[in-house]
């Protein structure tokens, strides 16, 4: 299969949204990673979702309404890859200090340096910097 620099679809932004078990816990997790709340979605004083921002990237979190069952597993087969130009060792240390358990300490990879964490609902996140 040939590769091309042009594609039929020209995307300006890709915005993943995760349905989470406990919105407050997931929000605290992403804030500990360094994300900030960009927008809050509330209904009758209840927080239903947030839009988060880190640099130019955005991600949405929504509280699960449990209509598909309380015991369904989340995060299977997906991983959020986040790249930065920041120092990975310093970021990993800051994240640990904020109380987040690292799945893997900062380590060298084929493409640079990275560490891995798991969001409270089970979504995997890799934060890396290319060398």
N, C-alpha and C positions, 0 to 999 in steps of 0.2 A: 504494500500500500504506500503510495507516494504521500509525502508531507507537503504542505503548502503554508505560506504565511497568510494567505487569505482564506477565510471561512465563510460559509453561507450566512451564518449568524454572527453579528458583531455586537458583543455584549459590552456595556459600559460599566456595569457593576454586578457582582454576584453576592447575594445576601442570604446566607443560610439562616434558617429559623429552627430552633429546637424546642420541642414540647417536653417540659421537664416535670419531675415529680414534686419538687418543692422549690417554687420560684425564688423565695428569699435565700435559700441555701445556694442555689445556682448563681444568683445575682452576686452574692458575697464571694463565691469562687471566682467569677470572672473579674470582679473588682480587684481581688487579690492578685490576679494575673496582670492587671493594669488597665482594664477596660473601664470606661465611664458611661454612665447612663446618658443617652442622647434624647430619649423619649420614653414616657411612661403611658401605658394603656390601663385605665382604671374604669370600673363600672360600679356605681353606688359605693364608692370608697374602698373597693376591693381591687388590689393590683392583679391584673390578668396577664400582663406582658410588659416587656421592655425592649427597647432598641439600644444596643450598646455600641460604643465606638472606641477604637484604638487606632490612632493615626488616621489613615484613610479607610480602614476596614470597618465594616459594621456586621453585627450579628444580632438576631432576634431570639428572645426567650419567651415562651408562653407557658402558663400554668396548665398542666394536664387537667382536663375535666373528667377524666376517668371513664368516659363513655365506652372506651375500648377495653376496659378492665384495669384494675389496680395493679395486677401482678405482671403486666407485660414488660418485657425487658427492653431497654432502650440502648441505643448506641451500637447495636450489633452491625458489624460490617462497615462502619463509618469512622472516619478520623478527620479531624479538622487540623490542617497543616497551616501554621502561622509562620511567616518569615519576617525577619527584622534585620536591621543593620546594627542593632545594639549588641552589647557584650552578653553572650549567653550565660556565662558563669555568674556574672553579676545579677542577671535577671533570675536565674535559678535560685540564687541565694536570697534574693528579695522575696520570691514566691514562697520559699520554705519558711522564711522569717514571718510571713503573713499567715502561716499555719497550713499551707497546702502541702500534702504529701506528694513527693515526686515518684512517679512510676520508674523513672530512670534518671540518675544524676546527669548533669551536663556531660556529654561525651562526643567524641569525633565520629562523623559519619562520612559516607562517600561524597556528600555534597557540602559538608561544613561541620557545624557544631550544633547540638540539639539537646533538649530534655523533653520528657513526656509526663503528662499528668492526666488524671481522669476526673471529669466533672461529676458532681454528686449523683446524677441520674445514670451515669455510665458512659457518657460520651467521651471519647479519647481525643486528646489534644497534644500535638507535637509543636513545640516552639523551636525554631532554628534560625541560624544565620549562615548564609553561604560564605564560603571562604574565597 
